[in-house]
């Protein structure tokens, strides 16, 4: 493997749309959401090891998850974990990782990979990412992987790319975040749009220059810590300064403004597992379209439901159609699938009324 290749594994989110299974204390990336025998972060780490040396994989997560990360990825070293004292979206954490890597290796090329995505077709994934690394090594580009859309999903970001024949590296024209249903339909009709998978590859030197140009205040804030990167004083600097960074995503802060962004059409199957409905697409269903996770389901006149119970509990449904039934030790949630985007707000209302421990 190329020692200049690095990957940063984004593992700091709460996964609030997967509440009450995903909680503040143990978000979805640290759970076996798919019932596959390993957690999402374990699956992602193993996938990245096929491309990047294990010691070059850096995990970005909230400080409260340090021990979970060490337990689930026992081979990880302390210097491979960046602990965020507060949540500030993706741009600050990516800049922090880039500066840390750049201080260690001036020739580094880094990949940004979410920890909670479902990917099928490992060989194709490896081929696509290796092609991206090679393309970035030869040309100073910011590269993203685009997923061919299969329906007008309003929960994904879209990439508009230049129409071209037999091109594997395509210039990006525009990004659109979570369009309306009608607009998403139009994107699919036009044909030159892809879903934004949130997987990026670029030279650390290049992304740092883009931060200088488009987010100079953030760059100047973290540049003050140059002497502390990869030392025992690094975490203290992060604790003292990280909260001062603006809360902004890498998409809004950099990618939508940068001029040299290119897309590689992905050949693997992908799902961001953003909702229970998207999760159901990847799991077995009975003859009536019901999906049971960690549950023994006995349905009567019930179709299209998702059931996730604790401790392999027997769940009996009668006359229920297209509902989500979820539980943990403290919460039982029953909502129509059509309202699944509102689970995030329901979670907050439950916390406000009954206390933080439910979150």
C-alpha positions in Angstrom: 0.0 0.0 0.0 1.1 3.6 -0.6 2.4 5.1 2.6 1.2 8.6 1.4 -2.4 7.4 1.4 -4.5 8.4 4.5 -8.2 8.1 5.5 -10.2 10.0 8.0 -13.1 8.1 9.4 -15.9 10.5 10.4 -17.6 9.0 13.5 -18.9 11.9 15.6 -22.6 12.1 14.7 -25.5 11.2 17.0 -27.7 9.5 14.4 -30.8 11.1 15.8 -33.1 9.8 13.0 -32.4 6.3 14.3 -33.5 7.1 17.9 -34.3 5.4 20.2 -31.9 2.7 19.0 -29.2 5.3 18.3 -28.6 7.5 21.3 -26.2 10.2 22.4 -24.4 7.6 24.6 -24.1 5.0 21.8 -24.9 6.4 18.3 -25.7 4.2 15.3 -22.0 4.0 14.0 -21.1 2.0 17.1 -24.1 -0.4 16.8 -24.8 -3.4 14.7 -27.7 -1.7 13.0 -27.8 -4.1 10.1 -27.6 -7.2 12.3 -24.5 -8.2 10.4 -22.4 -9.3 13.4 -20.2 -6.1 13.6 -20.9 -2.4 14.0 -20.9 0.1 11.2 -17.6 1.6 12.2 -16.0 -1.8 12.3 -17.3 -2.6 8.9 -16.0 0.8 7.5 -12.6 0.5 9.1 -12.1 -3.0 7.6 -13.1 -1.7 4.2 -10.6 1.2 4.4 -7.8 -1.2 5.4 -8.1 -2.6 1.9 -6.8 0.7 0.5 -5.0 2.6 3.2 -2.3 1.4 5.7 -4.0 0.7 9.0 -1.8 3.1 10.8 -2.8 5.9 8.4 -6.5 5.7 9.3 -7.5 8.5 11.6 -10.8 8.4 13.5 -12.6 11.7 14.1 -15.1 11.5 16.9 -16.6 13.2 19.9 -14.6 13.0 23.1 -17.4 11.0 24.8 -16.8 8.1 22.3 -13.1 7.6 22.9 -13.5 4.4 24.9 -16.1 3.0 22.5 -13.7 3.6 19.6 -10.9 1.8 21.4 -13.1 -1.1 22.4 -14.5 -1.6 18.9 -11.2 -0.9 17.0 -8.7 -2.5 19.4 -5.8 -2.1 17.0 -6.1 1.7 16.9 -3.5 3.8 18.6 -4.2 6.9 20.6 -2.5 9.1 18.0 -5.0 7.9 15.4 -7.9 9.3 17.3 -8.9 13.0 17.1 -11.4 13.9 19.9 -13.8 16.8 19.3 -14.8 18.5 22.5 -17.9 19.9 20.9 -19.8 19.2 17.6 -19.0 21.6 14.8 -20.1 19.8 11.7 -17.6 18.4 9.2 -15.5 21.3 8.0 -13.5 22.0 11.3 -12.8 18.3 11.9 -11.6 17.8 8.3 -9.3 20.8 8.5 -7.9 19.6 11.8 -7.1 16.2 10.4 -5.6 17.7 7.2 -3.2 19.9 9.3 -2.3 17.0 11.5 -1.5 14.7 8.5 0.3 17.5 6.6 2.6 18.1 9.5 3.6 14.5 9.4 3.7 13.9 5.6 3.9 16.8 3.1 3.0 14.4 0.2 -0.1 13.0 1.9 -3.4 12.3 0.0 -6.4 11.9 2.3 -9.7 10.3 1.9 -12.8 11.4 3.9 -15.2 8.5 4.7 -18.3 8.5 6.8 -18.5 5.7 9.3 -22.2 4.8 9.0 -22.7 4.1 5.3 -23.7 0.7 3.7 -21.6 -0.3 0.7 -21.9 -3.5 -1.3 -19.4 -4.5 -3.8 -16.1 -4.3 -2.0 -13.9 -4.9 -5.0 -15.6 -2.2 -7.0 -15.3 0.2 -4.1 -11.6 -0.5 -3.7 -11.1 0.0 -7.5 -13.0 3.4 -7.5 -11.1 4.8 -4.5 -7.7 3.6 -5.8 -8.5 5.3 -9.1 -9.4 8.5 -7.2 -6.1 8.4 -5.3 -4.2 8.0 -8.5 -6.1 10.8 -10.2 -5.4 13.1 -7.3 -1.8 12.1 -7.2 -1.4 13.0 -10.9 -3.5 16.2 -10.8 -4.3 18.7 -8.1 -8.1 18.1 -7.9 -10.7 17.7 -5.3 -12.5 14.4 -6.0 -15.9 13.2 -4.8 -17.7 9.9 -5.5 -21.1 10.2 -7.1 -23.9 7.6 -6.9 -26.3 7.0 -9.7 -29.7 8.0 -8.4 -32.5 5.4 -8.6 -35.4 7.6 -7.4 -36.0 11.3 -6.6 -34.7 11.1 -3.0 -35.1 14.5 -1.2 -32.8 13.6 1.7 -29.6 13.4 -0.3 -27.4 16.1 -1.8 -27.1 16.1 -5.6 -24.0 16.7 -7.9 -24.5 18.2 -11.3 -21.8 17.1 -13.6 -20.7 17.8 -17.2 -22.1 15.3 -19.7 -19.3 13.2 -21.2 -18.8 9.9 -22.9 -16.7 7.1 -21.2 -15.2 9.5 -18.7 -14.2 8.3 -15.3 -13.2 11.7 -13.9 -15.9 14.3 -14.6 -15.9 18.0 -13.9 -18.5 19.0 -11.4 -20.7 22.0 -12.2 -22.9 22.5 -9.1 -24.0 21.0 -5.8 -27.6 21.1 -4.6 -28.4 20.1 -1.0 -31.7 18.2 -0.3 -33.9 19.5 -3.2 -37.7 19.4 -3.3 -39.4 16.3 -4.7 -40.2 18.0 -8.0 -36.7 19.4 -8.3 -35.3 15.9 -7.6 -37.5 14.5 -10.3 -36.2 17.0 -12.8 -32.6 16.1 -11.9 -33.3 12.5 -12.7 -34.9 13.4 -16.0 -32.0 15.6 -17.0 -29.6 12.7 -16.4 -26.4 14.5 -15.4 -27.0 14.4 -11.7 -25.6 12.0 -9.1 -26.2 11.6 -5.3 -23.4 13.0 -3.2 -22.0 10.1 -1.1 -19.9 12.4 1.1 -16.7 10.5 0.2 -13.9 12.8 -0.8 -10.2 12.3 -1.9 -7.7 15.1 -2.1 -4.1 16.2 -1.3 -3.9 17.6 2.2 -2.0 20.5 0.8 -4.8 21.2 -1.7 -7.6 21.1 0.8 -5.7 23.3 3.3 -5.2 25.9 0.5 -8.9 25.9 -0.1 -9.6 26.5 3.6 -7.2 29.4 3.4 -9.2 30.8 0.5 -12.8 30.1 1.6 -12.7 29.7 5.4 -9.7 31.9 6.4 -10.9 32.5 9.9 -11.1 28.8 10.6 -7.7 28.2 9.0 -6.1 30.9 11.0 -7.6 29.6 14.2 -6.2 26.1 13.8 -2.9 27.2 12.2 -2.1 28.6 15.7 -1.7 25.0 16.8 0.9 24.1 14.2 3.6 23.4 16.8 1.3 21.1 18.8 0.2 18.7 16.0 1.1 15.1 16.7 2.5 16.0 20.1 1.2 15.3 23.7 0.0 18.9 23.8 -2.3 18.6 20.7 -5.5 17.6 22.6 -5.1 20.6 25.0 -5.0 23.0 22.1 -8.1 21.3 20.5 -9.9 21.6 23.8 -9.1 25.3 24.2 -9.8 26.3 20.6 -12.2 23.9 18.8 -15.3 25.5 20.1 -14.3 28.8 18.5 -14.7 27.3 15.0 -17.8 28.1 12.9 -20.3 25.2 12.7 -20.3 24.4 8.9 -20.1 21.4 6.7 -17.3 20.7 4.3 -19.9 20.8 1.5 -21.1 24.3 2.2 -17.8 25.7 3.4 -15.5 24.4 0.6 -16.8 22.0 -2.0 -19.7 24.2 -3.3 -17.2 27.1 -3.8 -14.0 25.4 -5.0 -13.2 25.5 -8.7 -11.4 22.2 -9.3 -13.9 19.7 -8.1 -14.3 16.4 -10.0 -16.6 13.4 -9.7 -16.0 9.7 -10.2 -19.2 7.8 -10.9 -19.3 5.0 -8.3 -19.6 1.4 -9.5 -20.6 0.0 -6.1 -24.0 0.0 -4.4 -24.4 2.6 -1.7 -26.8 3.7 0.9 -26.2 6.4 3.6 -28.5 4.6 6.1 -29.9 8.0 7.0 -33.4 6.7 8.0 -35.0 3.4 9.0 -36.7 3.4 5.6 -33.3 3.4 3.8 -32.1 0.7 6.2 -35.0 -1.5 5.3 -33.9 -1.5 1.6 -30.8 -3.5 2.7 -32.4 -6.1 4.9 -34.5 -9.2 4.3 -38.3 -8.9 4.3 -41.1 -11.4 4.8 -43.8 -12.1 2.2 -45.7 -9.1 3.4 -42.7 -6.7 3.3 -42.1 -6.7 7.1 -38.5 -6.4 8.3 -37.5 -7.6 11.8 -34.2 -6.7 13.4 -33.2 -8.3 16.7 -36.8 -9.4 17.0 -39.0 -12.5 16.4 -41.9 -11.1 14.5 -45.4 -12.6 14.4 -47.5 -10.4 12.1 -51.3 -10.7 11.5 -52.7 -8.6 8.6 -49.6 -6.4 8.9 -47.5 -5.2 5.9 -44.5 -3.1 5.2 -43.4 -2.6 8.8 -40.0 -2.2 10.4 -39.6 -3.8 13.8 -36.4 -3.4 15.9 -36.6 -4.8 19.5 -34.2 -5.4 22.3 -32.9 -8.8 23.3 -34.6 -10.7 20.4 -38.0 -10.1 21.9 -41.2 -11.7 20.4 -43.2 -8.9 18.7 -46.8 -9.5 17.7 -48.5 -7.0 15.2 -52.1 -7.0 14.1 -53.6 -4.6 11.5 -50.5 -2.5 11.2 -49.3 -1.2 7.8 -46.1 0.8 7.0 -45.1 1.6 10.6 -41.8 1.7 12.4 -41.8 0.0 15.8 -38.6 0.6 17.8 -37.5 0.1 21.4 -34.6 0.3 23.7 -34.5 -0.2 27.5 -36.3 3.0 28.2 -38.3 4.0 25.0 -40.9 2.4 22.8 -41.5 4.4 19.6 -44.3 3.6 17.1 -44.6 6.0 14.1 -45.8 5.8 10.5 -42.9 5.3 8.0 -44.1 8.4 6.1 -43.2 10.5 9.2 -39.7 9.0 9.8 -38.0 12.3 9.0 -39.7 13.6 12.1 -38.0 11.2 14.5 -35.3 13.7 15.1 -37.8 16.2 16.4 -39.7 13.6 18.4 -36.4 12.7 20.1 -35.8 16.3 21.1 -39.4 16.6 22.5 -38.9 13.5 24.6 -35.6 14.8 25.9 -37.2 18.1 26.8 -40.0 16.5 28.6 -38.4 13.5 30.3 -34.7 14.2 30.5 -31.4 13.9 28.7 -31.0 10.2 29.5 -33.5 9.3 26.9 -31.3 10.9 24.1 
